[in-house]
């Protein structure tokens, strides 16, 4: 995605995702609160899932917007309706 952004003269480092930073901060805070290793493991897994879901949602939104603006690259065309086929 970085190459696609640069192709359109968009700087992928120009914006820091504050929501993602907040999720990371919540993970760090939770790690200080959980003392047992098994709880820390569960907390890390839960946090990783939250971060992953957020990232997938953000990518899906960007892909949908790119499709609406006809900014998809040819390699993306096969992925445009991946979920609609199910």
Phi and psi restraints in degrees (range 20) as a CNS / XPLOR table:
assign (resid 1 and name C) (resid 2 and name N)
       (resid 2 and name CA) (resid 2 and name C) 1.0 -60.1 20.0 2
assign (resid 2 and name N) (resid 2 and name CA)
       (resid 2 and name C) (resid 3 and name N) 1.0 -43.6 20.0 2
assign (resid 2 and name C) (resid 3 and name N)
       (resid 3 and name CA) (resid 3 and name C) 1.0 -62.5 20.0 2
assign (resid 3 and name N) (resid 3 and name CA)
       (resid 3 and name C) (resid 4 and name N) 1.0 -40.4 20.0 2
assign (resid 3 and name C) (resid 4 and name N)
       (resid 4 and name CA) (resid 4 and name C) 1.0 -63.2 20.0 2
assign (resid 4 and name N) (resid 4 and name CA)
       (resid 4 and name C) (resid 5 and name N) 1.0 -40.0 20.0 2
assign (resid 4 and name C) (resid 5 and name N)
       (resid 5 and name CA) (resid 5 and name C) 1.0 -65.2 20.0 2
assign (resid 5 and name N) (resid 5 and name CA)
       (resid 5 and name C) (resid 6 and name N) 1.0 -42.5 20.0 2
assign (resid 5 and name C) (resid 6 and name N)
       (resid 6 and name CA) (resid 6 and name C) 1.0 -67.3 20.0 2
assign (resid 6 and name N) (resid 6 and name CA)
       (resid 6 and name C) (resid 7 and name N) 1.0 -33.4 20.0 2
assign (resid 6 and name C) (resid 7 and name N)
       (resid 7 and name CA) (resid 7 and name C) 1.0 -60.7 20.0 2
assign (resid 7 and name N) (resid 7 and name CA)
       (resid 7 and name C) (resid 8 and name N) 1.0 -31.2 20.0 2
assign (resid 7 and name C) (resid 8 and name N)
       (resid 8 and name CA) (resid 8 and name C) 1.0 -98.7 20.0 2
assign (resid 8 and name N) (resid 8 and name CA)
       (resid 8 and name C) (resid 9 and name N) 1.0 16.1 20.0 2
assign (resid 8 and name C) (resid 9 and name N)
       (resid 9 and name CA) (resid 9 and name C) 1.0 60.5 20.0 2
assign (resid 9 and name N) (resid 9 and name CA)
       (resid 9 and name C) (resid 10 and name N) 1.0 34.9 20.0 2
assign (resid 9 and name C) (resid 10 and name N)
       (resid 10 and name CA) (resid 10 and name C) 1.0 -104.3 20.0 2
assign (resid 10 and name N) (resid 10 and name CA)
       (resid 10 and name C) (resid 11 and name N) 1.0 134.1 20.0 2
assign (resid 10 and name C) (resid 11 and name N)
       (resid 11 and name CA) (resid 11 and name C) 1.0 -88.3 20.0 2
assign (resid 11 and name N) (resid 11 and name CA)
       (resid 11 and name C) (resid 12 and name N) 1.0 111.0 20.0 2
assign (resid 11 and name C) (resid 12 and name N)
       (resid 12 and name CA) (resid 12 and name C) 1.0 -67.7 20.0 2
assign (resid 12 and name N) (resid 12 and name CA)
       (resid 12 and name C) (resid 13 and name N) 1.0 -13.6 20.0 2
assign (resid 12 and name C) (resid 13 and name N)
       (resid 13 and name CA) (resid 13 and name C) 1.0 -99.2 20.0 2
assign (resid 13 and name N) (resid 13 and name CA)
       (resid 13 and name C) (resid 14 and name N) 1.0 2.4 20.0 2
assign (resid 13 and name C) (resid 14 and name N)
       (resid 14 and name CA) (resid 14 and name C) 1.0 -71.8 20.0 2
assign (resid 14 and name N) (resid 14 and name CA)
       (resid 14 and name C) (resid 15 and name N) 1.0 -19.4 20.0 2
assign (resid 14 and name C) (resid 15 and name N)
       (resid 15 and name CA) (resid 15 and name C) 1.0 -126.4 20.0 2
assign (resid 15 and name N) (resid 15 and name CA)
       (resid 15 and name C) (resid 16 and name N) 1.0 130.2 20.0 2
assign (resid 15 and name C) (resid 16 and name N)
       (resid 16 and name CA) (resid 16 and name C) 1.0 -98.9 20.0 2
assign (resid 16 and name N) (resid 16 and name CA)
       (resid 16 and name C) (resid 17 and name N) 1.0 124.8 20.0 2
assign (resid 16 and name C) (resid 17 and name N)
       (resid 17 and name CA) (resid 17 and name C) 1.0 -74.1 20.0 2
assign (resid 17 and name N) (resid 17 and name CA)
       (resid 17 and name C) (resid 18 and name N) 1.0 104.1 20.0 2
assign (resid 17 and name C) (resid 18 and name N)
       (resid 18 and name CA) (resid 18 and name C) 1.0 -68.3 20.0 2
assign (resid 18 and name N) (resid 18 and name CA)
       (resid 18 and name C) (resid 19 and name N) 1.0 -32.1 20.0 2
assign (resid 18 and name C) (resid 19 and name N)
       (resid 19 and name CA) (resid 19 and name C) 1.0 -66.2 20.0 2
assign (resid 19 and name N) (resid 19 and name CA)
       (resid 19 and name C) (resid 20 and name N) 1.0 -42.2 20.0 2
assign (resid 19 and name C) (resid 20 and name N)
       (resid 20 and name CA) (resid 20 and name C) 1.0 -64.9 20.0 2
assign (resid 20 and name N) (resid 20 and name CA)
       (resid 20 and name C) (resid 21 and name N) 1.0 -41.2 20.0 2
assign (resid 20 and name C) (resid 21 and name N)
       (resid 21 and name CA) (resid 21 and name C) 1.0 -61.4 20.0 2
assign (resid 21 and name N) (resid 21 and name CA)
       (resid 21 and name C) (resid 22 and name N) 1.0 -38.2 20.0 2
assign (resid 21 and name C) (resid 22 and name N)
       (resid 22 and name CA) (resid 22 and name C) 1.0 -66.3 20.0 2
assign (resid 22 and name N) (resid 22 and name CA)
       (resid 22 and name C) (resid 23 and name N) 1.0 -40.1 20.0 2
assign (resid 22 and name C) (resid 23 and name N)
       (resid 23 and name CA) (resid 23 and name C) 1.0 -63.5 20.0 2
assign (resid 23 and name N) (resid 23 and name CA)
       (resid 23 and name C) (resid 24 and name N) 1.0 -40.2 20.0 2
assign (resid 23 and name C) (resid 24 and name N)
       (resid 24 and name CA) (resid 24 and name C) 1.0 -65.4 20.0 2
assign (resid 24 and name N) (resid 24 and name CA)
       (resid 24 and name C) (resid 25 and name N) 1.0 -41.7 20.0 2
assign (resid 24 and name C) (resid 25 and name N)
       (resid 25 and name CA) (resid 25 and name C) 1.0 -61.2 20.0 2
assign (resid 25 and name N) (resid 25 and name CA)
       (resid 25 and name C) (resid 26 and name N) 1.0 -40.3 20.0 2
assign (resid 25 and name C) (resid 26 and name N)
       (resid 26 and name CA) (resid 26 and name C) 1.0 -63.5 20.0 2
assign (resid 26 and name N) (resid 26 and name CA)
       (resid 26 and name C) (resid 27 and name N) 1.0 -38.2 20.0 2
assign (resid 26 and name C) (resid 27 and name N)
       (resid 27 and name CA) (resid 27 and name C) 1.0 -63.7 20.0 2
assign (resid 27 and name N) (resid 27 and name CA)
       (resid 27 and name C) (resid 28 and name N) 1.0 -45.5 20.0 2
assign (resid 27 and name C) (resid 28 and name N)
       (resid 28 and name CA) (resid 28 and name C) 1.0 -62.7 20.0 2
assign (resid 28 and name N) (resid 28 and name CA)
       (resid 28 and name C) (resid 29 and name N) 1.0 -41.4 20.0 2
assign (resid 28 and name C) (resid 29 and name N)
       (resid 29 and name CA) (resid 29 and name C) 1.0 -64.8 20.0 2
assign (resid 29 and name N) (resid 29 and name CA)
       (resid 29 and name C) (resid 30 and name N) 1.0 -41.9 20.0 2
assign (resid 29 and name C) (resid 30 and name N)
       (resid 30 and name CA) (resid 30 and name C) 1.0 -63.1 20.0 2
assign (resid 30 and name N) (resid 30 and name CA)
       (resid 30 and name C) (resid 31 and name N) 1.0 -37.0 20.0 2
assign (resid 30 and name C) (resid 31 and name N)
       (resid 31 and name CA) (resid 31 and name C) 1.0 -63.8 20.0 2
assign (resid 31 and name N) (resid 31 and name CA)
       (resid 31 and name C) (resid 32 and name N) 1.0 -30.4 20.0 2
assign (resid 31 and name C) (resid 32 and name N)
       (resid 32 and name CA) (resid 32 and name C) 1.0 -76.4 20.0 2
assign (resid 32 and name N) (resid 32 and name CA)
       (resid 32 and name C) (resid 33 and name N) 1.0 -23.3 20.0 2
assign (resid 32 and name C) (resid 33 and name N)
       (resid 33 and name CA) (resid 33 and name C) 1.0 -85.2 20.0 2
assign (resid 33 and name N) (resid 33 and name CA)
       (resid 33 and name C) (resid 34 and name N) 1.0 -29.5 20.0 2
assign (resid 33 and name C) (resid 34 and name N)
       (resid 34 and name CA) (resid 34 and name C) 1.0 -91.9 20.0 2
assign (resid 34 and name N) (resid 34 and name CA)
       (resid 34 and name C) (resid 35 and name N) 1.0 117.8 20.0 2
assign (resid 34 and name C) (resid 35 and name N)
       (resid 35 and name CA) (resid 35 and name C) 1.0 -93.9 20.0 2
assign (resid 35 and name N) (resid 35 and name CA)
       (resid 35 and name C) (resid 36 and name N) 1.0 -34.6 20.0 2
assign (resid 35 and name C) (resid 36 and name N)
       (resid 36 and name CA) (resid 36 and name C) 1.0 -80.9 20.0 2
assign (resid 36 and name N) (resid 36 and name CA)
       (resid 36 and name C) (resid 37 and name N) 1.0 141.8 20.0 2
assign (resid 36 and name C) (resid 37 and name N)
       (resid 37 and name CA) (resid 37 and name C) 1.0 -60.0 20.0 2
assign (resid 37 and name N) (resid 37 and name CA)
       (resid 37 and name C) (resid 38 and name N) 1.0 -39.9 20.0 2
assign (resid 37 and name C) (resid 38 and name N)
       (resid 38 and name CA) (resid 38 and name C) 1.0 -66.1 20.0 2
assign (resid 38 and name N) (resid 38 and name CA)
       (resid 38 and name C) (resid 39 and name N) 1.0 -35.7 20.0 2
assign (resid 38 and name C) (resid 39 and name N)
       (resid 39 and name CA) (resid 39 and name C) 1.0 -71.2 20.0 2
assign (resid 39 and name N) (resid 39 and name CA)
       (resid 39 and name C) (resid 40 and name N) 1.0 -38.2 20.0 2
assign (resid 39 and name C) (resid 40 and name N)
       (resid 40 and name CA) (resid 40 and name C) 1.0 -63.7 20.0 2
assign (resid 40 and name N) (resid 40 and name CA)
       (resid 40 and name C) (resid 41 and name N) 1.0 -41.2 20.0 2
assign (resid 40 and name C) (resid 41 and name N)
       (resid 41 and name CA) (resid 41 and name C) 1.0 -59.8 20.0 2
assign (resid 41 and name N) (resid 41 and name CA)
       (resid 41 and name C) (resid 42 and name N) 1.0 -47.4 20.0 2
assign (resid 41 and name C) (resid 42 and name N)
       (resid 42 and name CA) (resid 42 and name C) 1.0 -62.9 20.0 2
assign (resid 42 and name N) (resid 42 and name CA)
       (resid 42 and name C) (resid 43 and name N) 1.0 -40.0 20.0 2
assign (resid 42 and name C) (resid 43 and name N)
       (resid 43 and name CA) (resid 43 and name C) 1.0 -64.4 20.0 2
assign (resid 43 and name N) (resid 43 and name CA)
       (resid 43 and name C) (resid 44 and name N) 1.0 -41.0 20.0 2
assign (resid 43 and name C) (resid 44 and name N)
       (resid 44 and name CA) (resid 44 and name C) 1.0 -65.1 20.0 2
assign (resid 44 and name N) (resid 44 and name CA)
       (resid 44 and name C) (resid 45 and name N) 1.0 -41.3 20.0 2
assign (resid 44 and name C) (resid 45 and name N)
       (resid 45 and name CA) (resid 45 and name C) 1.0 -63.1 20.0 2
assign (resid 45 and name N) (resid 45 and name CA)
       (resid 45 and name C) (resid 46 and name N) 1.0 -45.5 20.0 2
assign (resid 45 and name C) (resid 46 and name N)
       (resid 46 and name CA) (resid 46 and name C) 1.0 -61.9 20.0 2
assign (resid 46 and name N) (resid 46 and name CA)
       (resid 46 and name C) (resid 47 and name N) 1.0 -42.1 20.0 2
assign (resid 46 and name C) (resid 47 and name N)
       (resid 47 and name CA) (resid 47 and name C) 1.0 -65.7 20.0 2
assign (resid 47 and name N) (resid 47 and name CA)
       (resid 47 and name C) (resid 48 and name N) 1.0 -41.4 20.0 2
assign (resid 47 and name C) (resid 48 and name N)
       (resid 48 and name CA) (resid 48 and name C) 1.0 -62.0 20.0 2
assign (resid 48 and name N) (resid 48 and name CA)
       (resid 48 and name C) (resid 49 and name N) 1.0 -38.6 20.0 2
assign (resid 48 and name C) (resid 49 and name N)
       (resid 49 and name CA) (resid 49 and name C) 1.0 -65.2 20.0 2
assign (resid 49 and name N) (resid 49 and name CA)
       (resid 49 and name C) (resid 50 and name N) 1.0 -42.9 20.0 2
assign (resid 49 and name C) (resid 50 and name N)
       (resid 50 and name CA) (resid 50 and name C) 1.0 -60.6 20.0 2
assign (resid 50 and name N) (resid 50 and name CA)
       (resid 50 and name C) (resid 51 and name N) 1.0 -46.0 20.0 2
assign (resid 50 and name C) (resid 51 and name N)
       (resid 51 and name CA) (resid 51 and name C) 1.0 -63.2 20.0 2
assign (resid 51 and name N) (resid 51 and name CA)
       (resid 51 and name C) (resid 52 and name N) 1.0 -42.0 20.0 2
assign (resid 51 and name C) (resid 52 and name N)
       (resid 52 and name CA) (resid 52 and name C) 1.0 -63.2 20.0 2
assign (resid 52 and name N) (resid 52 and name CA)
       (resid 52 and name C) (resid 53 and name N) 1.0 -44.4 20.0 2
assign (resid 52 and name C) (resid 53 and name N)
       (resid 53 and name CA) (resid 53 and name C) 1.0 -64.2 20.0 2
assign (resid 53 and name N) (resid 53 and name CA)
       (resid 53 and name C) (resid 54 and name N) 1.0 -40.1 20.0 2
assign (resid 53 and name C) (resid 54 and name N)
       (resid 54 and name CA) (resid 54 and name C) 1.0 -62.4 20.0 2
assign (resid 54 and name N) (resid 54 and name CA)
       (resid 54 and name C) (resid 55 and name N) 1.0 -45.3 20.0 2
assign (resid 54 and name C) (resid 55 and name N)
       (resid 55 and name CA) (resid 55 and name C) 1.0 -63.5 20.0 2
assign (resid 55 and name N) (resid 55 and name CA)
       (resid 55 and name C) (resid 56 and name N) 1.0 -42.7 20.0 2
assign (resid 55 and name C) (resid 56 and name N)
       (resid 56 and name CA) (resid 56 and name C) 1.0 -62.1 20.0 2
assign (resid 56 and name N) (resid 56 and name CA)
       (resid 56 and name C) (resid 57 and name N) 1.0 -43.4 20.0 2
assign (resid 56 and name C) (resid 57 and name N)
       (resid 57 and name CA) (resid 57 and name C) 1.0 -63.3 20.0 2
assign (resid 57 and name N) (resid 57 and name CA)
       (resid 57 and name C) (resid 58 and name N) 1.0 -42.4 20.0 2
assign (resid 57 and name C) (resid 58 and name N)
       (resid 58 and name CA) (resid 58 and name C) 1.0 -64.8 20.0 2
assign (resid 58 and name N) (resid 58 and name CA)
       (resid 58 and name C) (resid 59 and name N) 1.0 -42.3 20.0 2
assign (resid 58 and name C) (resid 59 and name N)
       (resid 59 and name CA) (resid 59 and name C) 1.0 -65.5 20.0 2
assign (resid 59 and name N) (resid 59 and name CA)
       (resid 59 and name C) (resid 60 and name N) 1.0 -42.4 20.0 2
assign (resid 59 and name C) (resid 60 and name N)
       (resid 60 and name CA) (resid 60 and name C) 1.0 -61.2 20.0 2
assign (resid 60 and name N) (resid 60 and name CA)
       (resid 60 and name C) (resid 61 and name N) 1.0 -41.0 20.0 2
assign (resid 60 and name C) (resid 61 and name N)
       (resid 61 and name CA) (resid 61 and name C) 1.0 -63.9 20.0 2
assign (resid 61 and name N) (resid 61 and name CA)
       (resid 61 and name C) (resid 62 and name N) 1.0 -44.9 20.0 2
assign (resid 61 and name C) (resid 62 and name N)
       (resid 62 and name CA) (resid 62 and name C) 1.0 -63.1 20.0 2
assign (resid 62 and name N) (resid 62 and name CA)
       (resid 62 and name C) (resid 63 and name N) 1.0 -40.7 20.0 2
assign (resid 62 and name C) (resid 63 and name N)
       (resid 63 and name CA) (resid 63 and name C) 1.0 -66.0 20.0 2
assign (resid 63 and name N) (resid 63 and name CA)
       (resid 63 and name C) (resid 64 and name N) 1.0 -41.4 20.0 2
assign (resid 63 and name C) (resid 64 and name N)
       (resid 64 and name CA) (resid 64 and name C) 1.0 -64.3 20.0 2
assign (resid 64 and name N) (resid 64 and name CA)
       (resid 64 and name C) (resid 65 and name N) 1.0 -42.9 20.0 2
assign (resid 64 and name C) (resid 65 and name N)
       (resid 65 and name CA) (resid 65 and name C) 1.0 -64.0 20.0 2
assign (resid 65 and name N) (resid 65 and name CA)
       (resid 65 and name C) (resid 66 and name N) 1.0 -43.1 20.0 2
assign (resid 65 and name C) (resid 66 and name N)
       (resid 66 and name CA) (resid 66 and name C) 1.0 -60.1 20.0 2
assign (resid 66 and name N) (resid 66 and name CA)
       (resid 66 and name C) (resid 67 and name N) 1.0 -39.2 20.0 2
assign (resid 66 and name C) (resid 67 and name N)
       (resid 67 and name CA) (resid 67 and name C) 1.0 -63.9 20.0 2
assign (resid 67 and name N) (resid 67 and name CA)
       (resid 67 and name C) (resid 68 and name N) 1.0 -42.6 20.0 2
assign (resid 67 and name C) (resid 68 and name N)
       (resid 68 and name CA) (resid 68 and name C) 1.0 -65.1 20.0 2
assign (resid 68 and name N) (resid 68 and name CA)
       (resid 68 and name C) (resid 69 and name N) 1.0 -31.3 20.0 2
assign (resid 68 and name C) (resid 69 and name N)
       (resid 69 and name CA) (resid 69 and name C) 1.0 -94.4 20.0 2
assign (resid 69 and name N) (resid 69 and name CA)
       (resid 69 and name C) (resid 70 and name N) 1.0 7.9 20.0 2
assign (resid 69 and name C) (resid 70 and name N)
       (resid 70 and name CA) (resid 70 and name C) 1.0 55.3 20.0 2
assign (resid 70 and name N) (resid 70 and name CA)
       (resid 70 and name C) (resid 71 and name N) 1.0 40.8 20.0 2
assign (resid 70 and name C) (resid 71 and name N)
       (resid 71 and name CA) (resid 71 and name C) 1.0 -106.0 20.0 2
assign (resid 71 and name N) (resid 71 and name CA)
       (resid 71 and name C) (resid 72 and name N) 1.0 8.2 20.0 2
assign (resid 71 and name C) (resid 72 and name N)
       (resid 72 and name CA) (resid 72 and name C) 1.0 -72.2 20.0 2
assign (resid 72 and name N) (resid 72 and name CA)
       (resid 72 and name C) (resid 73 and name N) 1.0 143.1 20.0 2
assign (resid 72 and name C) (resid 73 and name N)
       (resid 73 and name CA) (resid 73 and name C) 1.0 -86.0 20.0 2
assign (resid 73 and name N) (resid 73 and name CA)
       (resid 73 and name C) (resid 74 and name N) 1.0 160.4 20.0 2
assign (resid 73 and name C) (resid 74 and name N)
       (resid 74 and name CA) (resid 74 and name C) 1.0 -56.8 20.0 2
assign (resid 74 and name N) (resid 74 and name CA)
       (resid 74 and name C) (resid 75 and name N) 1.0 -32.3 20.0 2
assign (resid 74 and name C) (resid 75 and name N)
       (resid 75 and name CA) (resid 75 and name C) 1.0 -69.9 20.0 2
assign (resid 75 and name N) (resid 75 and name CA)
       (resid 75 and name C) (resid 76 and name N) 1.0 -18.2 20.0 2
assign (resid 75 and name C) (resid 76 and name N)
       (resid 76 and name CA) (resid 76 and name C) 1.0 -84.8 20.0 2
assign (resid 76 and name N) (resid 76 and name CA)
       (resid 76 and name C) (resid 77 and name N) 1.0 -16.7 20.0 2
assign (resid 76 and name C) (resid 77 and name N)
       (resid 77 and name CA) (resid 77 and name C) 1.0 -59.0 20.0 2
assign (resid 77 and name N) (resid 77 and name CA)
       (resid 77 and name C) (resid 78 and name N) 1.0 -38.0 20.0 2
assign (resid 77 and name C) (resid 78 and name N)
       (resid 78 and name CA) (resid 78 and name C) 1.0 -67.7 20.0 2
assign (resid 78 and name N) (resid 78 and name CA)
       (resid 78 and name C) (resid 79 and name N) 1.0 -16.0 20.0 2
assign (resid 78 and name C) (resid 79 and name N)
       (resid 79 and name CA) (resid 79 and name C) 1.0 -100.7 20.0 2
assign (resid 79 and name N) (resid 79 and name CA)
       (resid 79 and name C) (resid 80 and name N) 1.0 -2.8 20.0 2
assign (resid 79 and name C) (resid 80 and name N)
       (resid 80 and name CA) (resid 80 and name C) 1.0 -64.2 20.0 2
assign (resid 80 and name N) (resid 80 and name CA)
       (resid 80 and name C) (resid 81 and name N) 1.0 -32.4 20.0 2
assign (resid 80 and name C) (resid 81 and name N)
       (resid 81 and name CA) (resid 81 and name C) 1.0 -122.9 20.0 2
assign (resid 81 and name N) (resid 81 and name CA)
       (resid 81 and name C) (resid 82 and name N) 1.0 35.5 20.0 2
assign (resid 81 and name C) (resid 82 and name N)
       (resid 82 and name CA) (resid 82 and name C) 1.0 -59.3 20.0 2
assign (resid 82 and name N) (resid 82 and name CA)
       (resid 82 and name C) (resid 83 and name N) 1.0 -38.2 20.0 2
assign (resid 82 and name C) (resid 83 and name N)
       (resid 83 and name CA) (resid 83 and name C) 1.0 -83.9 20.0 2
assign (resid 83 and name N) (resid 83 and name CA)
       (resid 83 and name C) (resid 84 and name N) 1.0 -26.2 20.0 2
assign (resid 83 and name C) (resid 84 and name N)
       (resid 84 and name CA) (resid 84 and name C) 1.0 -71.5 20.0 2
assign (resid 84 and name N) (resid 84 and name CA)
       (resid 84 and name C) (resid 85 and name N) 1.0 -23.5 20.0 2
assign (resid 84 and name C) (resid 85 and name N)
       (resid 85 and name CA) (resid 85 and name C) 1.0 -75.1 20.0 2
assign (resid 85 and name N) (resid 85 and name CA)
       (resid 85 and name C) (resid 86 and name N) 1.0 -16.1 20.0 2
